[in-house]
Amino acid sequence: MYQFLYKIFSTPFGYAMRYIYQFVGSYALAIFLFALLVKVLTLPLQMKSKRAMMSVQRINPKIQQIQKTYGRDQRRMNEELQKLYEKEGVSPMSGCGTQLIIIPIMIGLYGVVIQPLTYFMQLTAAQITEIAARLGYEMNGFTSQIGLAGLIHDNFDKVADVSSRLLKVDFHLGAIDLTQTANFRQPSLLWIIPLLSGLTALLLSLMQQKLNRNQMGGEQAQSAGKTMLLLMPLMSLWFSFMLPNALGIYWIANNILTAVQELFLSKWAKKQAEKENNIDKEGGVS
């Protein structure tokens, strides 16, 4: 099942990563530019999601009033809420697609990082086996390709003739090997990536909470904001210690780009809301 999902999502991502890497010549920079490409491609969905969120927030006082009035009658409350959404032209679920799209992105990128010879360099299983034999490397487990990919750079002349698709890739970012996974019990330079991943996630959460503070209404919304403030950084930190550093680089890049995007979308959504309010006022006057 996992291999099937990787084949679907990781194959196109592998081609994208390969083209970007061949253009810039840096694996870490290729990951950052890939994250940027994902942001650009999903921007229309993010704009739709932000606009939907602002629309819900605009009618939030009416939603709270309905919840307060019909709180004991769940069926009636849902009916009144549905009428309100239809009247205001609001779809509370319209922003869910942008959250769901994160899943295939992570599956695809995980496959590219974990199996770089298959998806990034596009080698066949037979070619990978031959390279491992020449370098005396034992393929043991699903993540074996990462270690082998690291060996290829230093022994490229021994395996270059296996395939014209083979790339001499340096998987290091300075002294940090991006094919390696940081060990929580053994402090090392590898810790830098998980710590930066957790820190940028925390800063992003703080920024998002500040941007939404004046817009979110209700104790439940405020409580959810506080929960996410801690949950996302902790998850980012934990997974960065569980997975290769290359994925940590992606999360760092994604956190930074998301922060920039949130600033842009917040200003854009605010201007859109002001335009709609002006149109409504003009319509009311006439």
N, C-alpha and C positions, 0 to 999 in steps of 0.2 A: 504493500500500500504506500509506504513512504517513498519507495523508488519511483512509483507511478506519479506521485505528486511532485517529486523533484524533477522528473522528466518534463512534466507540463510547465512548471514555473521556472525551473532553473535553466532550462535550455535557452529561452530567449534572453534571460538575464545574463547568462554566460557569454552570449554573443555581444551584448551591450558592454559588459565589463571588458571583454577582449578588445573591442574597437576603441574604447576609451583609453585602456592601458597602452595600446600601440600608439595612440596619439600623444599621450603625456609622458609615457615611460616611467611612471611611478605607480606602484600598486596601491599605496595609501591614498595618493591623490586620485587615482581611478575610483576608489571606493567613495571618496568625498564627492566627486563629480557625478557618480552614479546616484548618490543620495540627492544631489541637486536636480538631476534629470527626473527622478521620481517625483520630487516636489513640483517641478514645472508641469509634468504630465497630469498630476492629480490636482493642480490648482483650481480648475473649474469645479471639481467636486467639492473642494474645500470652501470655495466661495459660496456654492449652493448650501453647504452645511452651515456656514456662518450666517448666511442670510436667514435660513430656517430657524436657527437658534435665536437670532435677534427678533424674528417675528413672534416666536413663542414668548420671549421675554416682554415684548410689547403688550401682549394680552395677558400677561401673568397675573395682574390684579383681578381680572375677570375669572381666570382659572381658579385662583384662591377663593374667590367669593363662591363659586359653584361648589368647590370642595367643602367649604365651610357650611353651605346651605344643605347640601345633599350627602354629607359625609357618611351618614348612617344608612343610606340607600345606594349601594354600589351601582346597581343597574341604572337607576335614574341619573346618578352623577355621570356615568359614562355616556349616557344619551345626551345630557346637556353639554358635556364637553365636546362631543362629536358635532353637535349643532353649532357650537361656538367656533370650532375649527373650520367648518364649512362656511359659516357666515364671514369669517375673517380671511378665508382663503389660506389657512395655515395647515401644514402637514408636520406634526411633531416627529414623525419617523423619517422625514426626508433627508436628515443628516446622517443616518445610520450607515449608509453606503460607504462613506469615507472611512469609517472605523473598520468595516469588514474588509476593505481593500488592503489593510495593513497585514492581514493574515497571509495572503498569497505572496506579498512582497517579502515577508520574513522567511517563508518557506523557500522561496526562490533564491534569496540571497544566502540562506543557510546552506543550501545545496551547492551553490557556487563556491563558498568558502570551504566547506567540509570536503568536497570532491572537486578540487580545482582542475585535476587532470581530465576529468570527464566533461565538465561543463565550461570551464574557463579556457582550457587548451584544446578541448574537443577531441581527445584521444579515445581510441577504442579500448575495450577491455584487454584484448590481446597485446596491444601496444603498451599499455600500462604494466601488464605482467612481464613483458620483455624488459622494460626499463628497470623494474624492481629486481629482476634476475641479474642484470648487468651490474647494478650497484650493490648487490648483495643485501637488499632490503626485504624484510619479511612483511608481507601484506597480511595484517592481522586485525580485522575489524573494519567497521564502516568508516572510521576516521583515519585509516592508514594513509590515504592519499596525501594528507597534509604534510606528514613527515617526508614522504617521498618527493613531494613538490619542492620542499626546502633543500633536499639533496641535489636535485637536478641543477640548480644554479651553480653549485660548486663543482659539478661533474658534467657540465653540459657537453663537452667534447666527446664524452664516452657514449652519449645517447642521442646526439643531435640527428643522426641518420635514421632514427626510428620513425620519425614523422616530420613533415614540413610544417605541421601545425604546432609543433613544440616551441615553447617560448622560454628564453632565459630570463626568468623573473626573479628579482631580488625581493623577497617577502619581508625585508627589514624596514623599520622606520627608525632610523638612527641605530641604536643598539638594541632595539626591541624587535623580536621576531614575531611577526603577526600570525604565523602559523601555530604558535604555541598558546597554551592556556594557562593563565595565572593560577597559582596554587595558593589558596587562602592561608594554608598553614606554613608556607615558605615565602617570606617576604623577598621580593626581588624587583627588578626594573619592570617586570611584567605587570606589577600592581598599578603602574601609572595609568594604563588604559582603563581598567575597571573603576578606579577612583575618579578619573576625569568623566567617565560615563555617568557615574552616580552624581557627581557634582553638577554637571551640565543639566541633568534631568531635574535636580533639585531647583536650580536657578530658573529653569523653564517653568516648573510648577509654581514657583513663587510669582513669576511674571504673569502667568495665566490667571492665578488667583487674584492678583491686583487688578488686572484688566477686567475681570468678571465681577469684582466685588460690588460695584455700583449697579450692575445689571441683574445679578442673580437675586431672586427673591425667595423667601420662605426658609424656615429653619432646616428643612430637609436638604435643600440645595446648598446651603452654607456648610452643613455637616458633610455632604458629599465632597465639597471642595477641600475641606480639611483632610479628609481621608485620602484623596488623590494626591494631595501635597506630599504625603509621606510614602504612599504606596508605589508610585511610579519610580521615584529615585531608588527605593529599596529593591524593586524588581530589576531595574537597570543595573544596579551594582551586583546583585546576585547572579544574574545571567551572564554578566561580563566575566565573572569568576568561573562560570561553568562552561563557557564556550571560547573558541579561539579569539585572539585579540583583534583579528580582522573584523569580526562582527562588532566588537567594542568600538572600533574606529567608525563604523557605520552609525552606531547609536550616538556617538559624540557629534558626528556631522549632522545627523538627523535632528538632534536636540538644538543645535545652533541654528540650523536652517528653519526649524519649526518656530523658534523664537522670532526670527526675522519675519517669517510669514504671518505669525499672529499679530505682530505690530501693524503690518500692512493691512491684513484683513479686518482688524478692529477699526482702523481709520476708514477703510472702504465701507464697511457695514454701517458705521455711524453716519457717513455721508448719505448712503442709500436710505437709511431710516429717516434722516432729516428731509430728504426729497419727498418720500412718501407722505410724511406728516404735512409738508407744505401743500402737496397735491390734495390731501384729504381736507385741509382747511379751506383751500380755494374752492373745492367742490361743495363744501358745506355753505360757504358764503353765497355762492351762486344759486 
